Amino acid sequence: MWEGKYDSSGKRRDVDEVVTTRFDHVETIPGRNDRKGANQLLLGDNKAVMASLPGEGSGKIDLIYADPPFDIGTDFRVRITLGHGDRRKEVPTLAYRDVWGTGAGSYAQMMYERLVIMRDLLSDEGSLYVHCDYRTTGLLRNMLDEIFGPRNHVNEIIWFYKTGGLPEKLGFGRKHDTIHYYVKSRRHAIWNPQKEKSYVKHKYGFSNVEILEDSAGHYTNVNCRDVFDIPALRGNQPERVNFPTQKPEALLERIIRASSNEESLVADFFCGSGTTGVVAEQLGRRWILADASRLAVHTTRKRLLGQRSSATDTGLDMRTVKMYEALDSQTLAGVADARVRRRRPDGGVDIELTGFAPSLEGIPERERADLEACAVQSGLDFVDTWGVDFNPSNDGAFRGQWYSVRKAGVPLVTVSDRANGHTGKTGTRALVGVVDVFGRRVTFPVEIAG
Ligand SMILES: C[S@@+](CC[C@H](N)C(=O)[O-])C[C@H]1O[C@@H](n2cnc3c(N)ncnc32)[C@H](O)[C@@H]1O
């Protein structure tokens, strides 16, 4: 029961009418291996996204992982880095909100609607994993039983981790999350048993089991149990990106391997930093990701482009990614300038990003004054990623053949001179795409004079 579950006449409120939204194709990150179409990354409220999937939709998705907000009642903020050297500055910014204005009822109704739509998107072989913690596990378990039927609840998975921190004032240390695993049909669900190591004290007295050894001791390989002992991410881990609540790739790997096959379509409509997409990509699955936070979508884009490189030539060894945004969510990052820099021996040119005047619209007042000073000093410090489409098509979407991805505190590469075989030809026009540190984008054409 929750406030809003029934209408004033006592009738069960169904999913409010879902209005389909037009999602514009705004960017393509080219890749290889597109046998079964491109992956999709969408910016928007997932209720509208799920109702309006531009490519594939209802009944086609084999696995959905949902890691929604936990109804904590706070804003999640991150510190983003501007500039480098003497100009290096860290500013806090909103990553996403977990505040549900009208109390627990509004969180419940928000989740109920989305879980119903997710069930309908699943194929007959499909599975849904809903990640929650002690605050929401009871509510979501009951809700999911109602939506899928209790028989289709396969596991209550405990993700156990050993994080540090102060002891609780009262009670035992909280060191687990709960993941509810449901299938659409027990008979048809995809299931690939996974193995894990089970350590034994010594290797004697076992028959019919193979005892193996690694640096931690002797072990046997057993079927994975419903307690996942997977370390939480630490600050210095290479896979870590600047996003709160990021989940470890190893957790998603176990889920994706168990409940999907190669070429299966995997989706995460609360994608955050894009962990599900990154792992699905590594495992040869196709994927759809969505998030309502611009910073989350940008973090995912950046992670896909190769978080650790300062400049990237595309044609990455990954499937093409098509990015979509709802028309009304398109806010401009600012105004950028670029010029054609030099002729290459092959007759091509490079593009140089020469200036950027960021827009500070929508930035909270208390953070603004500081940022205004930085913006005047060096607007380019606000550029997080930029790229060039040397061959723009007429649909207005940006197809980056070359990208520069900034690492925190490292100077931005401002000339597209690492382009490998992608250079502008005279008499044509190139498209430059800039994304600022808040994830907002702007594209503009550059004429390549003869
Ligand atoms: C717990 S985080 C997900 C973290 C993610 N699993 C990772 O590994 O980075 C929840 C995400 O859900 C997003 N979100 C919340 N409500 C949403 C909605 N209605 N539509 C789309 N995304 C939403 C938030 O912006 C946030 O990025």
The ligand as an SDF file (V2000), in Angstrom:
LIG
                    3D

 27 29  0  0  0  0  0  0  0  0999 V2000
   22.0940    4.7080   -8.3530 C   0  0  0  0  0  0  0  0  0  0  0  0
   22.4030    5.6300   -9.8050 S   0  0  0  0  0  0  0  0  0  0  0  0
   22.9140    4.4070  -10.9840 C   0  0  0  0  0  0  0  0  0  0  0  0
   24.3840    4.0780  -10.8820 C   0  0  0  0  0  0  0  0  0  0  0  0
   24.8460    3.1040  -11.9590 C   0  0  0  0  0  0  0  0  0  0  0  0
   24.3820    1.7610  -11.7170 N   0  0  0  0  0  0  0  0  0  0  0  0
   26.3660    3.1070  -12.0920 C   0  0  0  0  0  0  0  0  0  0  0  0
   27.0060    2.0340  -12.0060 O   0  0  0  0  0  0  0  0  0  0  0  0
   26.9410    4.1830  -12.3000 O   0  0  0  0  0  0  0  0  0  0  0  0
   20.7550    6.0370  -10.2850 C   0  0  0  0  0  0  0  0  0  0  0  0
   20.6320    6.8380  -11.5690 C   0  0  0  0  0  0  0  0  0  0  0  0
   19.2460    6.9010  -11.9240 O   0  0  0  0  0  0  0  0  0  0  0  0
   19.0060    8.1470  -12.5670 C   0  0  0  0  0  0  0  0  0  0  0  0
   17.5650    8.4140  -12.5250 N   0  0  0  0  0  0  0  0  0  0  0  0
   16.7860    8.6880  -11.4610 C   0  0  0  0  0  0  0  0  0  0  0  0
   15.4970    8.8490  -11.8300 N   0  0  0  0  0  0  0  0  0  0  0  0
   15.4600    8.6690  -13.1770 C   0  0  0  0  0  0  0  0  0  0  0  0
   14.4260    8.7050  -14.1520 C   0  0  0  0  0  0  0  0  0  0  0  0
   13.1660    8.9320  -13.8230 N   0  0  0  0  0  0  0  0  0  0  0  0
   14.7500    8.4740  -15.4590 N   0  0  0  0  0  0  0  0  0  0  0  0
   16.0420    8.2240  -15.8040 C   0  0  0  0  0  0  0  0  0  0  0  0
   17.0540    8.1710  -14.9230 N   0  0  0  0  0  0  0  0  0  0  0  0
   16.7860    8.3930  -13.6320 C   0  0  0  0  0  0  0  0  0  0  0  0
   19.8730    9.1250  -11.8030 C   0  0  0  0  0  0  0  0  0  0  0  0
   20.1310   10.2860  -12.5930 O   0  0  0  0  0  0  0  0  0  0  0  0
   21.1110    8.2940  -11.4960 C   0  0  0  0  0  0  0  0  0  0  0  0
   22.1140    8.5170  -12.4630 O   0  0  0  0  0  0  0  0  0  0  0  0
  1  2  1  0
  2  3  1  0
  2 10  1  0
  3  4  1  0
  4  5  1  0
  5  6  1  0
  5  7  1  0
  7  8  2  0
  7  9  1  0
 10 11  1  0
 11 12  1  0
 11 26  1  0
 12 13  1  0
 13 14  1  0
 13 24  1  0
 14 15  1  0
 14 23  1  0
 15 16  2  0
 16 17  1  0
 17 18  1  0
 17 23  2  0
 18 19  1  0
 18 20  2  0
 20 21  1  0
 21 22  2  0
 22 23  1  0
 24 25  1  0
 24 26  1  0
 26 27  1  0
M  CHG  2   2   1   9  -1
M  END
$$$$
